[in-house]
Amino acid sequence: QVRLVESGGGLVQAGGSLSLSCVASLHTFDLYAMGWFRQAPGKEREIVAAISRSGGNTIYANSVKGRFTISRDNAKNTVYLQINSLKPEDTADYYCAASFAAFQTAVRGTEGDYLYWGQGTQVTVSS
């Protein structure tokens, strides 16, 4: 059974930082492109950032560019999301997801591309 477990969420003041982690129980983690999504109350889930199998390619939502950084450590089956300069509008549940990718450089930007999902970690930013 594949499990993705996020951690690192919490309550933080605006301008602060958080570091999210997601550990995946995938035997072939390096064959999966990974993504971070978020869902704010009353809103649809949206992609935040995604990373290719090798980590060489990344994409970001316009709203987080320059503030969020996605990275991965294939030896640890872990994908990270460093969040800086947090804003109240970043308040949401954050989810990691895995998408099998035939090519090392592929980055998945669409929710429907992802097969496995974590349970989420909550991020709350106070003003």
Sequence and secondary structure as in RCSB ss.txt:
>XXXX:A:sequence
QVRLVESGGGLVQAGGSLSLSCVASLHTFDLYAMGWFRQAPGKEREIVAAISRSGGNTIYANSVKGRFTISRDNA
KNTVYLQINSLKPEDTADYYCAASFAAFQTAVRGTEGDYLYWGQGTQVTVSS
>XXXX:A:secstr
   EEEE  EEEETT  EEEEEEE  TTGGGEEEEEEEE TTS  EEEEEE SSS  EEE TTTTTTEEEEEEGG
GTEEEEEE S  GGG EEEEEEEEE SSTT    SGGG  EE   EEEEEE 
